[in-house]
Amino acid sequence: MRLRLGEKYSGLSSRIVVGLLLTMIMVIMAIAAPLIATHDPYQTDVRSRLMSPGSEHLLGTDEYGRDVFSRAVYGARVSIAVGLGVVIISTVFGGLIGLFAGYFRKLDNVLMRIMDALMAFPSILLAIAIIAAIGPKTTNVMIALAIVYTPRTARVVRGQVLSVREEAYVESARVIGLGNMRIIFRYILPNVLAPLIVQATFILALTIIAEAGLSYIGAGTPPPTPSWGNILADGRPHMYRAPWMTIFPGLFIMISVLGLNVVGDGLRDMLDPRLRGSE
Amino acid sequence: MNRNLLEIENLRKYFPMTAGVFRRKVGEVKAVERVSLSIKQGETLGLVGESGCGKTTTGRLILRLIEPTAGKIFFEGKNIFELNSHDMRKLRREIQIIFQDPFSSLHPRMRVHDIIGEPIRFHRMMDSTQKINRRVDELLEVVGLSPAYRNRYPHEFSGGQRQRIGIARGLAVNPKFIVCDEPVSALDVSIQAQVLNLMEDLQEQFNLTYLFIAHDLSVVRHTSMRIAVMYLGNIVEIADSDELFERPMHPYSEALLSAVPIPDPTVERRQILLEGDVPSPANPPSGCHFHPRCKYAVDRCRSEIPPLRAMKKGIEGHQAACHRADELELQSGKPLEVV
């Protein structure tokens, strides 16, 4: 059985292409950071502190004389790595929880009440609380955000499973004699994949913002490792004298999140027009 | 005639109604209240009734998609509700279903050959991919589709074609018995006849036995040798097809028959319009469940549940569940000729 996402679409919409281009810029930056960066992102130089953008330092330097462009390029690595990690973990766990909660009605109450409990906290607060418990490290940020976003995926998948499980083709599988696991993974999963993928792109965007936010307040990637969030934090005291320190990492965050949201919206419209206009 | 292939004894299915976080039981929907039936090898039994009367639930019970509240179903002498998973797996090859809605009965992301080949692979009926492919092509031809369609997806087909794919999937395991759950009611009238004829041909070719669930009496008359009429979870009348049309003995059957359209504008007939709605199966009326809508109802009907019993008039095997069946002269399903 080949995996097909949509039945009735022809090609990608221009929106998705634009979004993908914006996203690709960030991904290429992350992968090819050593080639793109003009300076060592850790190299301090007191003589060239707070230099404005120019030919030597494309986007200027920070208060230690580090090259902002190079740091922002390396920062993309953290954002993309955390983002992908969170998306993979939350999609796998959220997907499984959603599938089982939706399919086995007896598990539903237990699993979804746990998910509701997690969703009851504002996401950033919950992430801060988890990081406070396990310590600010890039991998811990990943774990914390995965815990925060898993319930969202679980909810979306469960809702979809509830409608798919009533379809006659699922019943036909039971008449053939297939077991529950085969029905779940062969008959239900392929039919809940579209919203799952859409959800994954939105979670990637949310994670990039959340990671930057956590790093900004010092609960994320610890300095001196560059992350868009802690570059912003470094630049905050110098906003008036050296606005490039905050403007450019901010722009990077904006472009990547915008790109992902546009892709997500486009995918949603393409895969399932019924979901249009809902979050 | 032949021996009984399937026997249903006092089958009952109540669905609990729950409320609140702890799923407190607040009542029961009596979907199937007391159904006993037997279906002979090679025959087609029509099961008719309005929506919500429990016909589909009865079909699902026969397939053991749901467990009954009480009662037994014997298939070739064995109670299917007592089978262990190993025997149940074997039974899955004997009993199949044709679904009502051809648009939701096929996995939208599977190709036709995967859909039809699924039961063959699952039951390990054939070992090599080649054999399975050949069998799938054969099945496609049997239901009147070109084997060239095998690599297509369900959405590329029309409703009638999809129904044929569903039939091919059902036939893949060489079943003896097929539950046809309103197999043509989602199709255009012009396509209905084609599919019905196909099903009739297949019955002859493979010696199939059908339970034909429908709400359309004219369809059932065509296909079924015997007809059972269901109302609110009970069988109210059962008789040979022609006998039921000529001599209905339950007032509900009479009303149903009078509603069958006659494709001849010169023919006139008294149509019996039932008053009121179908009562809720959660709280059925006392006595005969039909009494609030029955124009012949007397006091006895309100208090005493009429059993399904053999009729004195009519031909053998005609049963009805009505206290007054023997005294009433009911209108036949045949039109009154008006010149």
Boltz contact constraints between the chains, C-beta under 6 A:
constraints:
  - contact:
      token1: [A, 1]
      token2: [B, 110]
      max_distance: 6.0
  - contact:
      token1: [A, 1]
      token2: [B, 114]
      max_distance: 6.0
  - contact:
      token1: [A, 4]
      token2: [B, 109]
      max_distance: 6.0
  - contact:
      token1: [A, 7]
      token2: [B, 155]
      max_distance: 6.0
  - contact:
      token1: [A, 167]
      token2: [B, 104]
      max_distance: 6.0
  - contact:
      token1: [A, 168]
      token2: [B, 99]
      max_distance: 6.0
  - contact:
      token1: [A, 168]
      token2: [B, 101]
      max_distance: 6.0
  - contact:
      token1: [A, 168]
      token2: [B, 104]
      max_distance: 6.0
  - contact:
      token1: [A, 168]
      token2: [B, 105]
      max_distance: 6.0
  - contact:
      token1: [A, 169]
      token2: [B, 105]
      max_distance: 6.0
  - contact:
      token1: [A, 169]
      token2: [B, 106]
      max_distance: 6.0
  - contact:
      token1: [A, 169]
      token2: [B, 107]
      max_distance: 6.0
  - contact:
      token1: [A, 172]
      token2: [B, 105]
      max_distance: 6.0
  - contact:
      token1: [A, 174]
      token2: [B, 65]
      max_distance: 6.0
  - contact:
      token1: [A, 175]
      token2: [B, 63]
      max_distance: 6.0
  - contact:
      token1: [A, 175]
      token2: [B, 97]
      max_distance: 6.0
  - contact:
      token1: [A, 176]
      token2: [B, 119]
      max_distance: 6.0
  - contact:
      token1: [A, 176]
      token2: [B, 122]
      max_distance: 6.0
  - contact:
      token1: [A, 177]
      token2: [B, 89]
      max_distance: 6.0
  - contact:
      token1: [A, 177]
      token2: [B, 92]
      max_distance: 6.0
  - contact:
      token1: [A, 190]
      token2: [B, 109]
      max_distance: 6.0
